[in-house]
Amino acid sequence: MFVGLVVGTVVATRKSQALVGKKLLVVKPLNYPQEQCPSLVAVDTVGAGVGETVLVITGSGARTAVISQNAPVDAAIVGIVDSMEIVEKG
């Protein structure tokens, strides 16, 4: 699981039947250096939008979040972050 920022949307008029009716969002992970941080497309399961900070799961857990084990999904948004506190040790 990682924290990411929703930076865009994806519109795909032709896609797998398992993804029909699902909103696809572009997410930029926040826990990587900017230059090493590729964006990814995630299925939205919580009603997130552009500009929101979200929790993203990947792998087989993402398929479970979408309700179908047969969905071709590798990333799913499962939460919208209200606040975060990062404590640096030092």
N, CA and C atoms as an extended XYZ file, in Angstrom:
270
Properties=species:S:1:pos:R:3:atomname:S:1:resname:S:1:resid:I:1 pbc="F F F"
N         0.852       -1.168        0.000 N   MET     1
C         0.000        0.000        0.000 CA  MET     1
C         0.897        1.229        0.000 C   MET     1
N         0.453        2.269       -0.708 N   PHE     2
C         1.207        3.514       -0.687 CA  PHE     2
C         0.249        4.696       -0.744 C   PHE     2
N         0.790        5.862       -0.414 N   VAL     3
C         0.041        7.105       -0.469 CA  VAL     3
C         0.375        7.789       -1.786 C   VAL     3
N        -0.643        8.292       -2.465 N   GLY     4
C        -0.424        8.948       -3.743 CA  GLY     4
C        -1.311       10.157       -3.917 C   GLY     4
N        -1.016       10.920       -4.945 N   LEU     5
C        -1.793       12.100       -5.289 CA  LEU     5
C        -2.470       11.851       -6.632 C   LEU     5
N        -3.775       12.057       -6.696 N   VAL     6
C        -4.502       11.898       -7.957 CA  VAL     6
C        -4.191       13.113       -8.826 C   VAL     6
N        -3.586       12.840       -9.997 N   VAL     7
C        -3.154       13.922      -10.879 CA  VAL     7
C        -3.918       13.971      -12.200 C   VAL     7
N        -4.807       13.023      -12.430 N   GLY     8
C        -5.547       13.038      -13.685 CA  GLY     8
C        -6.555       11.909      -13.782 C   GLY     8
N        -7.256       11.888      -14.895 N   THR     9
C        -8.252       10.852      -15.162 CA  THR     9
C        -7.923       10.164      -16.476 C   THR     9
N        -8.495        8.988      -16.659 N   VAL    10
C        -8.331        8.234      -17.904 CA  VAL    10
C        -9.719        7.919      -18.436 C   VAL    10
N        -9.942        8.210      -19.709 N   VAL    11
C       -11.186        7.836      -20.371 CA  VAL    11
C       -10.839        6.784      -21.409 C   VAL    11
N       -11.448        5.625      -21.288 N   ALA    12
C       -11.214        4.534      -22.235 CA  ALA    12
C       -12.577        4.004      -22.675 C   ALA    12
N       -12.980        4.333      -23.890 N   THR    13
C       -14.295        3.896      -24.358 CA  THR    13
C       -14.310        2.401      -24.677 C   THR    13
N       -13.140        1.848      -24.975 N   ARG    14
C       -13.033        0.400      -25.220 CA  ARG    14
C       -12.113       -0.172      -24.163 C   ARG    14
N       -12.652       -1.080      -23.349 N   LYS    15
C       -11.871       -1.688      -22.270 CA  LYS    15
C       -12.492       -3.023      -21.896 C   LYS    15
N       -11.799       -3.750      -21.057 N   SER    16
C       -12.291       -5.035      -20.575 CA  SER    16
C       -13.680       -4.874      -19.964 C   SER    16
N       -14.533       -5.835      -20.188 N   GLN    17
C       -15.893       -5.811      -19.653 CA  GLN    17
C       -15.889       -5.654      -18.134 C   GLN    17
N       -14.888       -6.202      -17.463 N   ALA    18
C       -14.799       -6.111      -16.000 CA  ALA    18
C       -14.550       -4.681      -15.523 C   ALA    18
N       -14.113       -3.798      -16.422 N   LEU    19
C       -13.831       -2.414      -16.046 CA  LEU    19
C       -14.924       -1.427      -16.456 C   LEU    19
N       -15.960       -1.910      -17.121 N   VAL    20
C       -17.051       -1.035      -17.535 CA  VAL    20
C       -17.725       -0.470      -16.284 C   VAL    20
N       -17.897        0.848      -16.279 N   GLY    21
C       -18.528        1.505      -15.135 CA  GLY    21
C       -17.562        1.876      -14.024 C   GLY    21
N       -16.302        1.557      -14.187 N   LYS    22
C       -15.284        1.876      -13.174 CA  LYS    22
C       -14.550        3.150      -13.580 C   LYS    22
N       -14.289        4.029      -12.607 N   LYS    23
C       -13.536        5.252      -12.868 CA  LYS    23
C       -12.049        4.953      -12.746 C   LYS    23
N       -11.278        5.400      -13.739 N   LEU    24
C        -9.834        5.198      -13.753 CA  LEU    24
C        -9.145        6.532      -13.505 C   LEU    24
N        -8.226        6.555      -12.544 N   LEU    25
C        -7.523        7.773      -12.182 CA  LEU    25
C        -6.015        7.584      -12.284 C   LEU    25
N        -5.314        8.652      -12.633 N   VAL    26
C        -3.855        8.639      -12.695 CA  VAL    26
C        -3.344        9.082      -11.321 C   VAL    26
N        -2.484        8.244      -10.719 N   VAL    27
C        -1.971        8.517       -9.375 CA  VAL    27
C        -0.453        8.605       -9.408 C   VAL    27
N         0.080        9.609       -8.741 N   LYS    28
C         1.523        9.802       -8.600 CA  LYS    28
C         1.893        9.422       -7.168 C   LYS    28
N         2.691        8.368       -6.965 N   PRO    29
C         3.104        8.001       -5.608 CA  PRO    29
C         3.859        9.144       -4.931 C   PRO    29
N         3.635        9.319       -3.638 N   LEU    30
C         4.266       10.403       -2.901 CA  LEU    30
C         5.500        9.965       -2.123 C   LEU    30
N         5.759        8.680       -2.021 N   ASN    31
C         6.859        8.215       -1.171 CA  ASN    31
C         8.112        7.830       -1.960 C   ASN    31
N         8.304        8.432       -3.128 N   TYR    32
C         9.485        8.165       -3.944 CA  TYR    32
C        10.097        9.494       -4.369 C   TYR    32
N        11.395        9.527       -4.627 N   PRO    33
C        11.982       10.751       -5.181 CA  PRO    33
C        11.284       11.116       -6.487 C   PRO    33
N        11.061       12.404       -6.716 N   GLN    34
C        10.290       12.887       -7.869 CA  GLN    34
C        10.783       12.324       -9.193 C   GLN    34
N        12.100       12.249       -9.393 N   GLU    35
C        12.638       11.800      -10.674 CA  GLU    35
C        12.473       10.294      -10.895 C   GLU    35
N        12.205        9.523       -9.840 N   GLN    36
C        12.049        8.067       -9.967 CA  GLN    36
C        10.596        7.642       -9.791 C   GLN    36
N         9.682        8.540       -9.999 N   CYS    37
C         8.303        8.309       -9.604 CA  CYS    37
C         7.357        8.261      -10.800 C   CYS    37
N         7.206        7.107      -11.433 N   PRO    38
C         6.255        7.033      -12.547 CA  PRO    38
C         4.814        7.039      -12.020 C   PRO    38
N         3.931        7.669      -12.753 N   SER    39
C         2.513        7.636      -12.404 CA  SER    39
C         1.937        6.287      -12.792 C   SER    39
N         0.797        5.944      -12.201 N   LEU    40
C         0.114        4.705      -12.575 CA  LEU    40
C        -1.375        4.951      -12.630 C   LEU    40
N        -2.076        4.058      -13.303 N   VAL    41
C        -3.529        4.140      -13.404 CA  VAL    41
C        -4.122        3.189      -12.377 C   VAL    41
N        -5.071        3.706      -11.596 N   ALA    42
C        -5.714        2.897      -10.559 CA  ALA    42
C        -7.227        2.997      -10.703 C   ALA    42
N        -7.914        1.913      -10.380 N   VAL    43
C        -9.372        1.903      -10.364 CA  VAL    43
C        -9.827        2.561       -9.068 C   VAL    43
N       -10.740        3.517       -9.177 N   ASP    44
C       -11.248        4.226       -7.999 CA  ASP    44
C       -12.407        3.440       -7.394 C   ASP    44
N       -12.289        3.092       -6.105 N   THR    45
C       -13.369        2.369       -5.429 CA  THR    45
C       -14.037        3.205       -4.346 C   THR    45
N       -13.580        4.463       -4.171 N   VAL    46
C       -14.075        5.275       -3.054 CA  VAL    46
C       -14.602        6.655       -3.457 C   VAL    46
N       -14.594        6.990       -4.726 N   GLY    47
C       -15.089        8.288       -5.162 CA  GLY    47
C       -14.075        9.413       -5.055 C   GLY    47
N       -12.816        9.108       -5.275 N   ALA    48
C       -11.752       10.111       -5.207 CA  ALA    48
C       -11.787       10.999       -6.440 C   ALA    48
N       -11.067       12.123       -6.354 N   GLY    49
C       -10.998       13.030       -7.481 CA  GLY    49
C        -9.616       13.635       -7.621 C   GLY    49
N        -9.415       14.363       -8.703 N   VAL    50
C        -8.131       15.001       -8.983 CA  VAL    50
C        -7.778       15.955       -7.841 C   VAL    50
N        -6.521       15.894       -7.402 N   GLY    51
C        -6.034       16.748       -6.331 CA  GLY    51
C        -6.109       16.127       -4.952 C   GLY    51
N        -6.771       14.977       -4.832 N   GLU    52
C        -6.888       14.344       -3.519 CA  GLU    52
C        -5.724       13.396       -3.250 C   GLU    52
N        -5.374       13.286       -1.977 N   THR    53
C        -4.371       12.330       -1.529 CA  THR    53
C        -5.104       11.043       -1.196 C   THR    53
N        -4.599        9.913       -1.728 N   VAL    54
C        -5.322        8.642       -1.617 CA  VAL    54
C        -4.416        7.506       -1.156 C   VAL    54
N        -5.036        6.436       -0.677 N   LEU    55
C        -4.351        5.189       -0.365 CA  LEU    55
C        -4.559        4.242       -1.534 C   LEU    55
N        -3.480        3.636       -2.009 N   VAL    56
C        -3.529        2.757       -3.173 CA  VAL    56
C        -2.966        1.397       -2.799 C   VAL    56
N        -3.665        0.345       -3.210 N   ILE    57
C        -3.126       -1.007       -3.063 CA  ILE    57
C        -2.832       -1.547       -4.456 C   ILE    57
N        -1.866       -2.451       -4.518 N   THR    58
C        -1.482       -3.041       -5.797 CA  THR    58
C        -1.490       -4.549       -5.694 C   THR    58
N        -1.379       -5.196       -6.841 N   GLY    59
C        -1.311       -6.655       -6.884 CA  GLY    59
C        -2.670       -7.302       -6.726 C   GLY    59
N        -2.693       -8.518       -6.204 N   SER    60
C        -3.936       -9.287       -6.112 CA  SER    60
C        -4.947       -8.633       -5.179 C   SER    60
N        -4.479       -7.877       -4.197 N   GLY    61
C        -5.397       -7.162       -3.313 CA  GLY    61
C        -6.232       -6.137       -4.057 C   GLY    61
N        -5.677       -5.565       -5.111 N   ALA    62
C        -6.403       -4.573       -5.902 CA  ALA    62
C        -7.602       -5.211       -6.602 C   ALA    62
N        -7.440       -6.423       -7.082 N   ARG    63
C        -8.571       -7.119       -7.730 CA  ARG    63
C        -9.680       -7.360       -6.725 C   ARG    63
N        -9.326       -7.706       -5.505 N   THR    64
C       -10.327       -7.938       -4.461 CA  THR    64
C       -11.101       -6.664       -4.167 C   THR    64
N       -10.431       -5.523       -4.150 N   ALA    65
C       -11.083       -4.243       -3.872 CA  ALA    65
C       -12.097       -3.878       -4.942 C   ALA    65
N       -11.880       -4.369       -6.155 N   VAL    66
C       -12.783       -4.063       -7.268 CA  VAL    66
C       -13.949       -5.048       -7.311 C   VAL    66
N       -13.988       -6.011       -6.449 N   ILE    67
C       -15.052       -6.997       -6.282 CA  ILE    67
C       -14.914       -8.213       -7.189 C   ILE    67
N       -14.069       -8.156       -8.165 N   SER    68
C       -13.956       -9.285       -9.089 CA  SER    68
C       -12.529       -9.811       -9.139 C   SER    68
N       -12.354      -11.069       -8.812 N   GLN    69
C       -11.029      -11.695       -8.893 CA  GLN    69
C       -10.546      -11.801      -10.331 C   GLN    69
N       -11.465      -11.686      -11.290 N   ASN    70
C       -11.093      -11.816      -12.695 CA  ASN    70
C       -10.844      -10.477      -13.378 C   ASN    70
N       -10.988       -9.374      -12.651 N   ALA    71
C       -10.772       -8.057      -13.250 CA  ALA    71
C        -9.284       -7.853      -13.519 C   ALA    71
N        -8.949       -7.300      -14.687 N   PRO    72
C        -7.549       -7.059      -15.025 CA  PRO    72
C        -7.045       -5.778      -14.338 C   PRO    72
N        -6.902       -5.844      -13.018 N   VAL    73
C        -6.558       -4.670      -12.217 CA  VAL    73
C        -5.287       -4.944      -11.431 C   VAL    73
N        -4.371       -3.976      -11.461 N   ASP    74
C        -3.131       -4.095      -10.694 CA  ASP    74
C        -3.024       -3.018       -9.624 C   ASP    74
N        -3.904       -2.005       -9.655 N   ALA    75
C        -3.875       -0.944       -8.644 CA  ALA    75
C        -5.295       -0.446       -8.405 C   ALA    75
N        -5.631       -0.218       -7.137 N   ALA    76
C        -6.956        0.284       -6.784 CA  ALA    76
C        -6.835        1.308       -5.665 C   ALA    76
N        -7.618        2.373       -5.773 N   ILE    77
C        -7.694        3.380       -4.722 CA  ILE    77
C        -8.707        2.887       -3.703 C   ILE    77
N        -8.264        2.758       -2.436 N   VAL    78
C        -9.127        2.196       -1.393 CA  VAL    78
C        -9.399        3.165       -0.253 C   VAL    78
N        -8.845        4.372       -0.318 N   GLY    79
C        -9.103        5.343        0.738 CA  GLY    79
C        -8.709        6.743        0.306 C   GLY    79
N        -9.383        7.727        0.895 N   ILE    80
C        -9.036        9.133        0.704 CA  ILE    80
C        -8.445        9.626        2.014 C   ILE    80
N        -7.251       10.184        1.955 N   VAL    81
C        -6.533       10.615        3.156 CA  VAL    81
C        -7.075       11.966        3.616 C   VAL    81
N        -7.501       12.031        4.880 N   ASP    82
C        -7.954       13.287        5.469 CA  ASP    82
C        -6.772       14.091        6.010 C   ASP    82
N        -5.839       13.393        6.648 N   SER    83
C        -4.638       14.060        7.158 CA  SER    83
C        -3.560       13.018        7.352 C   SER    83
N        -2.323       13.509        7.378 N   MET    84
C        -1.163       12.631        7.591 CA  MET    84
C        -0.216       13.321        8.551 C   MET    84
N         0.459       12.537        9.366 N   GLU    85
C         1.494       13.061       10.239 CA  GLU    85
C         2.720       12.198       10.042 C   GLU    85
N         3.795       12.823        9.633 N   ILE    86
C         5.049       12.103        9.422 CA  ILE    86
C         6.028       12.573       10.483 C   ILE    86
N         6.523       11.620       11.272 N   VAL    87
C         7.440       11.946       12.344 CA  VAL    87
C         8.844       11.517       11.915 C   VAL    87
N         9.726       12.466       11.789 N   GLU    88
C        11.131       12.197       11.413 CA  GLU    88
C        11.927       11.908       12.665 C   GLU    88
N        12.676       10.817       12.659 N   LYS    89
C        13.577       10.512       13.774 CA  LYS    89
C        14.911       11.164       13.487 C   LYS    89
N        15.515       11.716       14.500 N   GLY    90
C        16.794       12.328       14.227 CA  GLY    90
C        17.433       12.910       15.369 C   GLY    90
